[in-house]
Amino acid sequence: MPRRTKIVATLGPATDDPTILDGLLRAGVDLVRINLSHDSHAAHQHRVNIIREKSQHLGREIGVLADLQGPKIRIGRFATGSITLDAGAAFCLDSHCPLDSGDQLRVGLTYQNLVKDVRCGDTLLLDDGAIQLWVEKIQSHQVCCKVVVGGILSNNKGINKLGGGLSAPALTEKDRADLAFAASIQADYLAVSFVRSEADITETRRLLREAGGTGGICAKIERVEALERIRPIIEAADAIMIARGDLGVELGDAKLPAEQKRLIKLARNMNSVVITATQMMQSMINSQIPTRAEVLDVANAVMDGTDAVMLSAETSVGKYPVQTVEAMHRVCWEAEQQLEVRTSTHRMDSVFGRVDEAIAMATMYTANHLKVTAIAALTETGSTVKWLSRISSSIPIYALTRHAATRTKVTLLRGVYPIEFDVSSTSPALVNEALIEELLRRNAVHNNDLVIITKGDRSGVEGQTNIMKVMRVGEHLITKNSD
C-alpha cells in the first residue's frame, strides 16, 4: 500500500544539489515548500522550475507551498553581535534605539507598536522562549524589563508575548510582494503567517486572486488569538498548518500537545486539511537517524489524522535531507498500519447539504465495508476527493482529472493520489472502462478487484458528482445513482 500521509519538504541551499533533489523525490516527497522569509525570488523560481521539470520527467505530481514570512516581531542587532543577559538584570526593548546599536542595557525593535501591546506584569519571550523578560514598566518608547531567564541573546531574535496579544497585521509590505510572486509561479498553496482571524484569510485570498493566483490558502496557527477564532479561520481557509514554534512559545509548551490533537481533529471534522509542522525531525539536521522522541512525535500526528507532516530546516539546510525524508516515510507508513488509523465513524450522524458531498460519504462507507481495492474519482476541482479523504481508510483514492492545477493541489490530501485523465476526450459510455484501464496500467488494481468510481452525469462540469458505481475489474457489478 502507498503511504497515505503526505510529506512536505522545504527547499533551500541543502537541496540545490541535483543529486539531493533527485533523492528527495525518490524518497517520496509530495509537496515542496519555499520559505519566503529567506532567499531571493529568483532563487525560489529556479528551485520550483527544477522541481517541476524533474516531477514531469518522473511522471509524478509535486505540489508547491509558498510560505509568507508575516510580521515576525524581532529585536534589532547588537554592536558586538550578541550579549549575555543575567537573571535579575535590567534590560529595555527600545523602539528609538537604532537597529544596529544594541548593547547590554537596550536593543532596538522592528515593531514600533510593542509599547502599546504590553502591560506591566506581562512576560516577553525572546529567541523562541530561551530568554524570558518580565515587564516592569512602560515609558514612552521603552519597554523596561527584568530578566527572568537569561542567556546569550544575539541579533534579530523573535519576540513573543506569553498568552498572545501582539497586534501586528498578518500581511506586511514584503508579504504583499511575495504574494504576487507566489501568484506568478502558480503556487498550489499560500501559507499565511501569524493569522489572527478569518479576515486575514479573506484579505489574502482577495489579493492572491487579484494577482492572478489560483492556489489555496493555508492558515498558519501560531498565535493564541487564532485559537480563539479557530472555527471561522478553518471555514475561511483551505488548510491549516499547526506551526508549533511560535504557538508553543505563546501557549506554553505543556499545553501544546493537547492543542495539536484538538486542531487535527477539529480540522478533519470540519472537512478541512491540516499540516503538522516545526521540529518534527530537528535532530536530523546534523544526525542520520531521528531520536525516539521525534519518531513518536511524527507517528502520533499520523495516528491523530494529520494530512501532512512538514520538514523545515531538516531539508533546507540540514546535512541529511534525503535520509530525513526516508526516515519520515518509514515512520508514517508504519503508523498508518494501526487499525484505529484505518477505520472511521466520521460524520455518521451528519446531514449533508450537497449531492456530491453525500456521494463522497456514501462511497467511503461502502469502501470501508466492502473489500474494495481502490476508489477512482473523476474530479474537476478536487472537492469530491477532499471529502473522500476526510474518512479514515486504508483504501487509496485516485483523483483523475485533466487539470494540472487540481492534480498538484490534491497532493496535500491524505490518501489521495493524482492521475492525469482527460474525461473530455473519452466517450461517456466508455469512461468507466477507460478509468479501469488507467488503473490497470499503473498496477493500482488487478483482475477481479473491486473498484468504486465516482463521477457526474455531466462529465467535466464542476460540482456535478452524483454517481457512485462499484465495478469488478473485468466485469460490471453494481450501479448506484443518486439522481
N, C-alpha and C positions, 0 to 999 in steps of 0.2 A: 504494500500500500504506500502511496506517496505521502510525504509529510504534509499535514494539513495547516499547521501554524506557520505563518509567513515570517520570513527573516528580512529585516530592513538593515542594510549596512551603509554607514556613512562613508562617502568618498573623501579622499584627501591626499596629501603627499605620499602616504604609505601605499596607496592603491594606484599611483600613476605608472608604476612599472607594468607593462602589458602582461607579463607573466603572472603577476599578482592578480590583476584584473581577471584574467582567464581562470585562475584558480578560484576566485570568489564565485564566478558564475557556475563553474563545475561543482563547487561545494553546495550550491543551492540557494544563493541569494535571490529573493523575489522582487525586492524593490531596492533602489539606491536613494540615499538622502544626500542632498547638497546643503551644507550648513552655511547660510549666507552671512553668518557672523564672521566668517573667515574667507580669505582669498578673493580674487577679482572675479567679475562676471565672465571675463574671457577664460579664466581657468576653469570655472564651473561649466561653461559652454563646451569647452574641449572635452571635459570628462563625460558629460552627458552624450555628446556626439559619439565618443568611442564606445560607450555602453550600448547605445542603440545600434551601432554598426555590428558589434560583437553579438548582441542578442539576436539580431536578424540572421547573422551567419549561423548561429546555433539553433535557430528556429524556436527560440524561447521569448516569451513576453516578459519584459522587465519594467516595472513601474518606476516613476521618478517622483520623489517627495522633496519639495523645496521648503526649507525651514527659515522663517524670518527671525532676525535677531531680537526684535522687540526692544522695549525700553529697559534694558539691563541697567540698573542703577549702580553706579560704581564710584569708588573713591578715585582721586587723581593719582599722581605719581610722586615719589619721594626723590629729593635731591640726591640721596645716597642709594637709591634703588629699593631699599627696604629699611624697616626699623624693627626693634624688638620692644613689644609692649609688656610691661609687668602688671600683674594683678594689683589693683588698688591705685594705679597711676591715673592721672587726668589726661584726657585726650579729646580734641574737638574735631568735629566734621564741619568745615567752614566753606560756605558757598562762595565767599570772596577770596579765598586763597587761590593763587594761580595754580593751574592743574599740574604743573611740573615742579612745584616748590614745597612739597610736603616735608615735615620734619617730625621730631619726636613729640611735639605738642599739638600739631594740627595737620590736616590734609584737605585738599580741595575735593569738590564733588562734580559729577556730571549732571546731577539732578538738582536744580536750584530750589525746588519746592519742598525739599526734605524738611525744612524747618516748619512748614505748615502741616506736615503729615504726622509728626510725632508729638508726644506729650511727655512730661516728666514722669518717670517710672517705667517708660517703655524699655524693651530690650531690643537692641540692634545687633544683628548677626552679620559679621563680615567674613569673606572667604569661605562661603558655604558653612558658616557656623563655627569655624575654627577659632575665631576671635569673637568674644561677646562683650558688648558695651551696655552699660546701664545709663539711661538718660537722666542726668541730674538737673539740668536747667537748659532753657532755650532763650537765647538773646539775639535779637536782630537777625544776623545771617549765620549764627553759630549754633550747633547742637553740641552742648558741652556734656561729656560723658565721663563715667568712671569705668575703668577696665575691670571686668569680672573674670573673664578667661583671657589670658594673654598669650603671647607667642610672637612669631615672626610675621609681620604684615608687609607685603610687597605691593608693587604698583597695580593699579586698575582692578582691584578685587571688588567683587559684588557686595551689595548691601541688601539685606532683608530685614523686615521687621517681624519679630515673633508675633504670631497671630494675624499677620497681614495688615493692610490698611494704607499701603503706599498708592497714591492716586495717579501715577504716570499713565498716560494713554497707551493703549495697546500698540498703535501704529506710529512710528516715528517717520521723519522725512526720509531717512535711509531705508526704512521698510517699504515706503511707497515706491522708491526707485527699484528696490529689489523685487517688489511685487510685479512691476512692469516687466522686469527681466524674466521672472518666472512665467509670466504670460507669453513672452516671446519664444520661450523654449517649449511651451505647451506642457508644463509640469502637470502630472496627474493629480497631485495633491499639493496644497499650500498650507503649511503649518503656521499658525498664528501664536506668537509667544505672549505670555502674561495676560491671557484673556481674563477679563473681569465680568463680562456679561454677554448676553446674546447680541447686544447692539454691536459689539466688536466684530462678531462673525458676520452680521448683516452688512456692515460697512465694508469689511474686507471683500465679501463676495461681490458687492456692487463695484468696487474699484477693480477687482480682477476681471469681471465681465466687461467693464468699460475699456480695459486694456487688451481685450481680445482673448483672455484666458478662459478655458472651459473646465479646469480641474476642480476637484472637490476641496472643501475647506476642512482642515483638521484643527481643532481647538486644543491647544496645549494647556493642560490643567496643572498649574504651578503656583497659583495664588489661592489663599484662603477665601477671598471674595468669590472666586469661581465656584467653589464648593457650595456657597450659599445660593448660587443661581444655576446649579448644575443641570437641572431638568430642562429649562429653556435653552441653555447652551447646547445640550445634546440634541435637542429638537432643531436648532438653527444650523448646526454643523453636520458635515457628512461623516466625521470621525472625531474621536478624541484621542489625545496622547497623554498618558499619565507620566508627566515629566517629574520624576521623583527627586531630582536635585533640589531645586528651589522650593517645591512643595513640601519636601521633608524638612527643610530649614524653617519655613513659616509655620508649618503644622506642628512640628516636633517629631523626632524620629520614631518614638514609641507608638505614635498614632498612625504612622504611615501604612503599615501592613494591612490593618483593618480597612483603611480608606481605599487602598488599592483594590482589595477584594470587592468592596461595595461599588466602586466605579466600574469595574469589569462587569459585574452582574447587572448593574443599572443600565449600562450602555447596551448590552445584549437584549435586556428586557424591553428596551425602547427601540429595538431594531436598528441600533447604530453600530459603529465599528470602533474597535479600541486597540490602541498600540500601548504596550508597556515598555518604558524606556528608562535609561540612565543607570550606568554602572552595573549592567547585568552580568558582564564578564570582565570587570575592570582589571583584575589581576593579569589578564591575558595581554594587556598592553606590553608587559615585559616577561610573561611566562607562557610556555607552550601548553600548559594544562590549566583548567579552571580550578578554583577552590571548591570544596564540597558545599560551602555556603552558596556560591554562585550557581552551582548545579541545582540546588534545592530552590533557589530563587526563580530560575527560569522554569523549572518543572512546575512549581506552584502556580505561576502565571498561566502556563499552558492548561493545567488542570482546572483552573478557575474559569477558563474560556476566552482568554485574550486572543484577538485575531492575529496579532503580530508581536514579535519581540524585536527590540532595536539595539543595534550596536553603534556607538559613537566614536570615542577616541580609540576603542579597541581595533577598529579597522582603519580609521582615518589617519592616525599617526602611530599606531602600535607596531610592534616588531613582528607579530604573527597574525596578520589579518585572515589568511586562509585557514589556518588551524583554528582560529576563533569561530569562524562560521561552521567549520566541520564539527567542532565540539557542540555548538548550539544546535545544529541539526540533530546530532545524536540524542541530546537531552530532550528536545521537543518530540522527536519520534517515539522515544520510549515512554514519555509521559502520556502520549496520545493512545497508548495501548491499554491504559487502565479502563475498566468497564464503565466507571462513572463519567468518563470523558466522552464515551461513545453513545450514551443514552440521554434522553431528554424528556421532560414534561413541560417544556417551554410553551406558554400561551395555549395550553389545553382548554382553558375556560374562556378564551377571548372571543369577542365578536369582531369580525373583520369588516373593514369599510370599503375594500376594493376587491374585485373579482380576481385580479392577478395575485394579490396577497393571499386570498383564500386558496387558490390553486397551489401556491407555494407551500402553504401549511399542510394541505392535503397530501401533496407529493411527499413531504418529509415523513408524515405519519405512515403513509403506505410503505415508503422505502425502509423505515425502521422496523416495520412489522412483516415485511416480506423479504425474501432472500434476494435483494436487488444488488447488482454489481456496480451500476453507475447510474447517474442522473445526467441527462443531456438537456440543457435549457437553451432554447433559441432566445436571444435577448438583443434588444437594441441599445438600451442604456445601462443595463446591469441591475435594474431594480429587482427583478424576479430572483436572480441568483443571490442578491444580498439577503432577501427574506429567507430563501432556502438555507443559506449559510448560518442563519441565527439559531438553527436547530442542531443540537449536538448529534453527531453521527460519525460513523467510520466510512460512509459511502462517498466517493468522490463526486463532485458536482462540476460538470464541464459546461462552461459558458461559451456557446457557439455564436459568434457574431461577425459581421462584416466590418465593423467599425474598429479601427486600430485604437482609438482613444478609449473605447469601452474595454477592449482586451487588456490594456495596461492598467486601467483603473481597477478592474476586479482582481488584480494580483494581490491586493491588500486583504481580500476577503478570505477568511479561514475556510479551508476545504474546497476552494473554487479554483479551477484551472482553465485558463482561456484557450480557445481554439478558433482559428480563423475559418469562417464558414459564411459564404455569401448566399443567403437564402433567396435573394432576388434572381439568382441565375439558375435556380433549381425549380422544376415544376412542382406545384403544391402537392400533386398526387404522389410525388417521388421523394418528398422531403424526408420522411421517416427513414426510408431505406438509405438515403444519402447520409443521414446522420449516423446510422449504424455502421455504414461502410467506413466513415471517417474514424469512428472509434475503433473499429477492427484494424484499420491501417496503422493506428497508433498503439496497438496491443493493449488498449484500455479495456476491451471486452473480448470474449471468446464465444465460440458456438455454444448455444443453449443458455447463455447468461441472460438474466432478466435486466432490462434497462427501462427506466422511466423517462419519457420525453415530455417536456412542457413547451407549449408554443401557442400561437394565436391563430384564429381563423384567417385573419388578415395579416399574412406574413410581411415582416419588415415594417410594421406600424408600432410606434412606441405605446406601451401601456395596454396592449391588447391580448396578453396571455390569458387564455380562457380554456385551454385543453390540457389535460394530463392523460398520457397514453402509456400503458405498460406493454412492452414488447419483449418477446424472447428472441434472441439473436438467431435468425434463420426462419422465424415464423411469427405471425401476429398472435397476440394473446387476449388482451382486454383493452377496450376503448372506453374512456370516461369523459364526457363533455359537460361543461357547466352551463352552456347556453340553452 
